[in-house]
Amino acid sequence: MIKTYFLDLVRKVNSRMIFGLLFLKNSYLVQNGWFNSVFKMQAIDNNGNPIPWLTYPLLEFIKPRLNKSMNVYEYGSGNSTLWFSNYVGSIESIEHDKKWYELIKSKLPDNATITYRNIDKVGNYEELTFMSILESTEYSEHILMSKNKYNIIVVDGVNRNNCILQATKKLTKDGVIILDNLEYKDQVFEGLEYLKNERFKVIEFWGISPIAFFKSCTAIFYKDENCLGI
């Protein structure tokens, strides 16, 4: 009985110590701002600045490789739009949610633009996100209207399989594609097969991301002599 009491006490003490260690200034979760993002339900760092809702390992890898000569196109807008605008020359985003579009548009700096295109399809968010690669929409094809080509194209919105297909047409020779939520490989199988057939290589960045409690994956698809020096 005494032994049981002692073990229970040790467990309680250890639990409190571990919980306390998580909130130390040098804690990984504190430094990256994960607690801050959870408390405020926003993709932000520890100082409240906007960051992409991508995995922390990806952000740590790509941030020092960005520069002001780069042009970025983004399927799906948000804090990522604001974050990229700090480190690249320009960023263009396409958004399917009208209310979200209006909100982000009001926050954009001079080197960022956003366009609204509705998805004229019936379905819930998951169904719209993982449509067939053959189902093109005004949203996925909007990138083709641009005269620009892009060093980085981020696919993190709806209609992802077809967005992947369209993105490959607008990359610079050194361009890369960033695809979020690769944990849903089965749902983006068509897009992944297309990239494989186009001889793209891939690096997967698994870990946690702002707000989320589960492990996810953001991936970079690239070829030799790419803009990120991979």
Secondary structure, DSSP 4 states (H G I P E B T S, - for coil): -HHHHHHHHHHHHHHHHHHHHHTSTT-HHHHTTHHHHHHHTSSB-TTS-B--SS-HHHHHHHGGG--TT-EEEEES-SHHHHHHHTTSSEEEEEES-HHHHHHHHTT--TTEEEEE------S-HHHHHT--TT---HHHHGGGG-S--EEEEEE-SSSHHHHHHHHTTSEEEEEEEEEE-GGGTTTTHHHHHHHHHTT-EEEEEEE--SS--S-EEEEEEE-SS-TT--
